[in-house]
Structure formats: C-alpha cells, structure tokens
Amino acid sequence: MSQTSHVLEFDALPSLPRELLRAALSSRATRPADVPRLEARMRHLRAEPRSLARYREVTGFPANGFLPLTYPQVLVTPLHLAVLNHPEFPYRLLGMIHVRNRIQQWRRLREGSALSVHVWVEGQREVRQGRELEVHTRVEEGGTLAWSAVTTMLRRLSGAAERSRGPRSPFTPDPEEEARFASSRSEHWTMHEDTGRRYALASGDFNPIHLHALTARPFGFSRAIAHGMWTVGRGVAALGQEAEAPALTLTSDFRRPLLLPARVEFQSAPLAEGATAYRVRGEDLTPHVLGELRPGAESPAS
C-alpha cells in the first residue's frame, strides 16, 4: 500500500470528452505495477437540469425532486476518469472493464442540492483474468454522507488474458440462479442501435465502444455495446417504488457485453427481508447483468 497520496482538487467537473481523449491518446505501457492512492475532490457539485432530464428520459426514472439512485455515479464519472488518467496510474484507461458495482444510499439526494464528492483508488488484487481495482466514491449533502459507491474494474494483462480467454463455452444456466427467478415478473426491452448515443447525450460518456459499430470494432466488438450503467439504471427504474426508499443498497454484476441493437428480458424476483433480485438476459438466455436491491445500508464508515 502506497504511503503517498496524490490529490486532485476541482472547482468544476473536468470535461468528460477531454478525459476520454486523454485516455485514447495515452501511450503508457500496460504492465503490473503498484496502484498508489489517487484522489479527486470537488465541492458544490450540482446536477445539471437538462442532463438530468435526459437521463430520466433514457432510463425511465420519474421526475420527483430527488436524484435517481444510480445518477450520482453518472454525475461523478468525470472525476473517476481524472483519477484513472493520472500520470501515476499504471494502466491505460481504455481497455479496462467494469465488472461489478455496489451503491449504498443513506438518504435521498435532493435535486439541485450542492454536493461534496470524494473519489479515490488505491491498491489492486490479482485475479485469474489480470488485476482488479476499486474506485471509491463518497457523496455528502449538507456535510453528511448520503451516498457511496464501489466500482470494480478489471485490467486484463497479457498472459492472464490468454489464460482466461480460451474458446467461449456455450452458456449453461445456473440451477440456483434459475430457481431464484422461477417466480419472477418480467418485461421485455427493445434496445435500438442508437441507445448508446442517446445515453451518451444524457451521461456525457462518449466512449467509442458504445456509440457505433464502426467505433466499437477497433476495440474488439462487432457492434456497439450498451453502457453497463444504462442497463442498471433502466432496471432500477423498472423496479418502481422499490427503488424510491431513502436507504438502499444496490449490487450489480456485469456478466457479458450487450451488443446493440438487441431485445432483452428484464426479470425481478422477491428475496427475503424485502430485497429484490434482478437480471437482464438476452433472447438466447445469456445473462448480461445480475444484481440485488436491498432496503437499508451499512453504517457509514468514517
């Protein structure tokens, strides 16, 4: 664990297109190396009304005076990229894979309120596919912690990537997972080819893998892929009142990329203690996102 912390202080959000361009132009080598503590801080951050309205339009959240549960993650994405583009960060940002996400909310954030944000990354762990690291986010309203997230990213490394890749085996349903969703309610979504571009206008995330087949192909995708956080946001919005409680914990596990256009099934099933399991799967039954929404959140750490 590093003894040195590098802190970026912002009075305004960094430009997300500029951060994506920095990532695209980065020439740093991708090799195993220590991840020092890298931080970004910003005060007086407010959601921009037009962007928030677009986000609600593409996900289905209601306009009710509060920020949707998943929206703070979208709002602070430029700070995430600023940290991961830091010269002391050892890996290229492009090519990193969002594999898991955990959001905790202690109270709902009011639309238009001034927020203080702290983002940091430190350390990593070795996994079969390469290296995993966690980007932490804390959002305060009125000096009190109200929302936090842990974003788990995977950096594939040569050797590890080859060991884990191999020929993709046919999808085999997991019996325990299938039993969980046996009595689920479901709805079908038609995701058009421009879904990624529409979400980019709402979120500011113009990562080329999400925009068009032509811009996704250089990164190994035959077509554009849906933003993972769009898929999660759309699913949480579909849960309706369950996602409107003041205190909530949302976990999301990203399984496989979702190529656009697509028709998918969204399923939700009740669990013990008021929790809800959800998943998004393709017409071939392959799961793309699997997660849970639970009432309540852990006592916030200092």
N, C-alpha and C positions, 0 to 999 in steps of 0.2 A: 504494500500500500504506500502510495506516494506521500511524502512529507510536505510537498509543495502544492499550493492551490493557486490556480490561475483564474482570476475573476473578471468577467466582462460586465460592465455596468452600462445600461441603456436608458436613455430618456424617451426613446421611441422604438417601436419594433424595427429590427433590421428588415430590409427588403427581402422577401422570400424568393422572388425571381433571381435576385443578385446572389443569394446564398446557393441556390441551385446551380447557377452559372459557375460560381466558385468551385462547387463540388465537381462539376463536369470538367473543369479545366485543371483540376488538381493532378499533379504528377507524382505525388508521394507513393512510395512503394507500399504494397500490402504485405506486411510480414508480422509475425508475432512480436509484440512489444508491450511494455507496461502501459497502462492507461492511467495517467495522472489525474488528480482531481481538477476538473474543469467546470467552472460555474458561470452562470449568467443570471443577472438580477435586473428587475425593472419594477418601478413603482408607477402608480397612476395609469395602469393599463385599462382601457375600456373597449368593450366590443363595439365595432363599427356597425351602426344600424343596418346599412344596406347589405353588408356581408352577412350579418346575422339573419336577415330576411331571406337571402338567397340560400343560406344553409337550411333554414326551416323548409323552404320550398323543395329542395332536393332530397331531404330526409323524411319529412312528414311531421316534424315536431310542431306543436301548437305555439302560437304567439300568446303567452300568458304572463309576461312580465318577468320571467326568470330565464336564465341561460339553460339550454338543454344539458343533460348530464354529460354528454360527450363533447360539448362545444369548447370548454376550456382547453382541451387537448389540441383542437384545431387552432384556437387563438394563439397558443404559445409555440406552435410549430416553428416559427422563425427563430425563436430562442434555442430550440433544440438543434436546429441546423447550424446556428452560430457556434454552439459548443462543439458539435461534431466536425465543423470546418476549422477548428482552432489548430494552429501550427503544431501544437504539442500532441494532438490526437494522432495516433499512429496509423490509422487506416483511411483509405478513401471512403468518402460517404456513399458515393454511387456504388451499388452492389451490395450494400447492407440490407438485410431482410428483417422486417418487422414480424416477429414470431409470436409474441404474447403481449397482453396489455392488462393492467389492473388499475381501476379507478376507484377511489373512495371519496364520498361526499358526506360531509358532516352537516351541512346546511345548504340550502339552495342559494345560488348566487343571483342577486338581483340584476336584471338587465339595466345597463347604464352605470352601474356602480364602479368605483375606482378599485382596481385590484393590484396587489403586490405579488410578484411572481419570482420564485427562486427555482432555477433549473441546475442540475449538476449530474456529472457522470464521474465514476471513479472505479478502477479495477475491472476485472473480467474473469471469466471462468472458461476452462477448456471443456468442450463437448465434442461428440463424435464428428459433427459437421464442421467444426472450426472453433471460434471463440464467441461466447455470448457476453453481452454487457447490458447494463441497465441505465436508462436515462430517467432520473427522478425529477418530479415536478411538484411544487407546493404553491398553492394559491391562497392568499389571505384577503379577507374583506373586513375592513374596519379593524385591522390589527389582529384578527383571529383566523386561525387556519380553518378553511371551509372546504377545500378540495385538494386532492393529491392524485398522482398517477405514477406508476412504474411502467416504463416502456422497454420491453426486452428486445434487443436487436442481435442478429446473428451476422458475423463476418466469416464467410467461407474462406478457407485458406487452401492453397494447393496441397495436395496430398490428402488432407482431411476431406476436401470437397470430392475428390475422386473416390475415396473410400465410401463416402456416404451416398454418392450419386447412383452408380450402377444402373442397370435396367430397372425402370419403374415397374413394380409388380402390379397386377390388376387389383383394383380396390376390393377389399373384403370387409363387409360390415362387422363392427364390433358388437357381439351379443349384448353386453352390458349397456352399451350406448343405445342400441335398438330397443331394449327393454325400457329404458328411461323415456324414450319418445313414443312408446307404443300407444299411449292415450293422449297424444299431443294435439293441439289445434294447429292448423297450418293455413298458409296463404301463399299464392304464387306471385312472383315479381317478374315482369318483363324488363330487362335491362338493355337499353338501346346502345348502339355503338358510341353515341356521344355522351354517355353517362359520366365518363371520366372528365370530359371537358366541362360539363355543367358543374360537376363538383369542384373542379379546379377554380372556376369563377367564384364559387362560394367560399372556398377554403384558402385560395392563394397557392395551393400546391400544384404547380405545373410540371411535376416530374414527368419526363417524356414517356415513361413506361405506361402512363395512364391516359395519354392523350389520343394516340392514333396508332394504327398498326405499323405505319412507316417509322414512327419514332420509337416504337417498342421493340422492333426487330433487332436493332443493334445490341440490345440487352438480353437477347435470347428468347423473346416472346413472339409467337406468331401473330398475335393480335394484342391490342391494348388490354391491360388488366384493370379491374376495378380497384379503387383505393380501399384498403382494408378498413380504415376508419369510416368510410362512407357505408360500407356493408354493416359495420357495427352500429353506426348511428341510425341507419334505416331500420335495423332490427329492434333497437331500443325504442324508437318512436312507435313501432308497431305494437309494443307491449302496453301502450296507453297509460292508464292510471298507475300501473305498477312502477313505472319509471318517473312518477311525479312525487314520490315521497321525499321528505327532507334529507334523510340519511340513507345512503345506499352504497353497496359495493358491487362493482361490475367487473367480471373477469372475461377475457376473450382470448381464444387460442386460434391462431391463423394456421389452417391446415394446408391448403393448396391455392395457388393463384386462380382468380376467377376471370376468365377470358371474356371479352365483350365482342359482340352482343351475346346475351345469354337469357335463359329462362330458368329461374331457380325457385326452390321451395323454402319458405321460412317456417320453422316449427318452434313452438314453445310448449313446455310441459311443466306442471307444478311439481315442486320438491317440498321437502319438509321445512318447517319453520318459515313459511311464507316465501320461500325462494322460487325462482323460475329458471329452468334450463332452456337454452335456445340454440338453434343451429341453422345454418344456411347450407343447402346442398344442391348440387346440380341435377339435371334430368337423369344422369347416369348414377345418381345416389351418392356421388362422391361429396363428402363434407368439405366446405370451404372455410367456415368459421363455426366454432363451438364455444359456448360460454354459459355463464350464470349471472343472474341479477339477484342480489340478496338484500333484504332490508337491514339497515344498520351499518355501522362502520366501526373499525377498531378504535380504541382510544388513541388520539393522535400523539405521536412521539414528538419530543421537543426538537 
